[in-house]
Amino acid sequence: MLFASLALNLLVLGLLLGALLDGGPGRGPRSIEMALGPIVRALDEEDRNAILGSLRQRPDLRPPRREERAAALAEIVESIRAEPFDPERAGQALAAQSGRVAELQAAVQAALLDRLQAMTSEQRQSFASGLEEELRNDRPHGGDR
C-alpha cells in the first residue's frame, strides 16, 4: 500500500510538472485544472496562462525524466527491501520524493500569490466569487460533509 501511494505520488508529480512546463496550447491549463482543482478552475484563462508562464520560466521545476522517476522509485523499493532494514535510508528516500512534491506546491502557491497581488480589487473579488462557486460545485453528491 505504501509503495503504491509513493508510486502514485511520483507519477502525479511527473504528470503535473509535465503539464505545467511542457503542455502545448490547450493542454497545460486543462491538465492543471484536473490536478489542482477548484482554485485553478476559478481563475480566468489569462490568469492561468500567466501562472503557467511564470512556472515554465523556472528551470528548477523541469519535469523529472522517466529514468529519474524510475530511479527514485527503485531507491524507495530497495530501501524497503534492505536486510537489515535501514529506517534512515528509507526515510531519506521517502523525504526526497516528498520534497519534490512540496517544491512544486510551493512554486504553484508563490505563482498564484504573485498573480493575486497583480490583480485589481475587483479582479480579486471576482476570483473569490468564482472560487466559492467552484467549491459549491466540487462537493460530492449526497449532501453536506
C-alpha positions in Angstrom: 0.0 0.0 0.0 2.8 2.4 0.9 4.6 1.6 -2.3 1.5 2.2 -4.4 0.9 5.5 -2.7 4.5 6.6 -3.3 4.4 5.4 -6.9 1.2 7.4 -7.5 2.7 10.5 -5.9 5.7 10.3 -8.2 3.5 9.7 -11.2 1.3 12.7 -10.4 4.4 14.8 -9.8 5.8 13.9 -13.2 2.5 14.4 -14.9 1.8 17.7 -13.2 5.2 19.1 -13.9 4.9 17.9 -17.5 1.6 19.6 -17.9 2.8 22.8 -16.3 6.0 23.1 -18.2 5.6 21.2 -21.5 1.8 21.4 -22.1 1.1 22.8 -25.5 -1.7 25.1 -26.4 -4.8 23.8 -24.8 -3.1 21.1 -22.9 -1.4 22.8 -19.9 -4.3 24.8 -18.4 -6.7 21.8 -18.7 -4.1 19.5 -17.1 -3.6 21.7 -14.1 -7.3 22.2 -13.8 -7.6 18.5 -13.3 -4.6 18.3 -11.0 -5.2 21.3 -8.8 -8.9 21.6 -8.6 -11.2 24.5 -7.8 -8.6 27.2 -7.2 -7.2 26.8 -10.7 -10.7 26.4 -12.3 -11.8 29.7 -10.7 -9.0 31.6 -12.5 -9.7 33.1 -15.9 -7.7 31.9 -18.8 -5.4 35.0 -18.8 -4.5 34.4 -15.1 -4.0 30.6 -15.6 -1.7 31.4 -18.6 0.2 34.0 -16.6 0.8 31.5 -13.7 1.8 28.7 -16.2 4.2 31.1 -17.9 5.9 32.0 -14.7 6.3 28.4 -13.7 7.6 27.5 -17.2 10.4 30.0 -16.7 11.7 28.1 -13.6 14.4 25.7 -14.8 14.4 24.0 -11.3 10.8 22.8 -12.0 11.5 20.8 -15.1 9.6 17.5 -15.2 11.6 14.5 -14.0 12.7 12.3 -16.8 11.3 8.7 -16.9 14.8 7.5 -15.8 14.8 9.8 -12.8 11.3 8.8 -11.7 12.3 5.1 -12.1 15.5 5.6 -10.1 13.6 7.4 -7.3 11.1 4.6 -7.1 13.8 2.0 -7.2 15.6 3.6 -4.3 12.4 3.5 -2.3 11.8 -0.2 -3.1 15.4 -1.1 -2.4 15.4 0.8 0.9 12.2 -1.1 2.0 13.6 -4.5 1.0 17.0 -4.0 2.5 18.1 -6.5 5.2 18.7 -5.4 7.7 16.1 -2.7 7.3 17.7 0.8 7.5 14.9 3.2 8.5 17.3 6.2 7.9 17.8 5.2 4.3 14.1 4.5 3.7 13.3 7.9 5.4 15.7 9.7 3.1 14.2 8.1 0.0 10.7 9.0 1.1 11.7 12.5 2.1 13.3 13.1 -1.3 10.0 12.2 -3.0 8.0 14.3 -0.6 10.4 17.2 -1.1 9.9 17.2 -4.8 6.1 17.4 -4.3 6.5 20.2 -1.7 8.7 22.2 -4.1 6.1 22.1 -6.8 3.3 23.0 -4.4 5.4 26.0 -3.1 6.1 27.2 -6.6 2.5 27.0 -7.6 1.4 28.8 -4.5 4.0 31.5 -5.0 3.0 32.0 -8.6 -0.7 32.2 -7.5 0.1 34.7 -4.8 2.1 36.8 -7.3 -0.9 36.8 -9.7 -3.3 37.7 -6.9 -1.1 40.6 -5.9 -1.1 41.8 -9.5 -5.0 41.8 -9.7 -7.1 44.7 -9.0 -9.5 44.6 -6.1 -12.4 43.9 -8.5 -10.5 41.1 -10.1 -9.7 39.5 -6.7 -13.4 39.8 -5.7 -14.5 38.2 -8.9 -11.9 35.4 -8.4 -13.1 34.9 -4.8 -16.7 34.6 -6.0 -15.7 32.2 -8.7 -13.8 30.1 -6.2 -16.8 30.0 -3.9 -18.9 28.8 -6.8 -16.3 26.1 -7.7 -16.2 24.9 -4.1 -20.0 24.6 -4.0 -19.9 22.6 -7.3 -16.9 20.5 -6.1 -18.8 18.8 -3.2 -19.5 15.1 -3.6 -23.1 14.3 -4.4 -25.2 13.3 -1.4 -25.3 16.4 0.7 -23.0 18.3 3.1 -20.0 16.7 4.6 
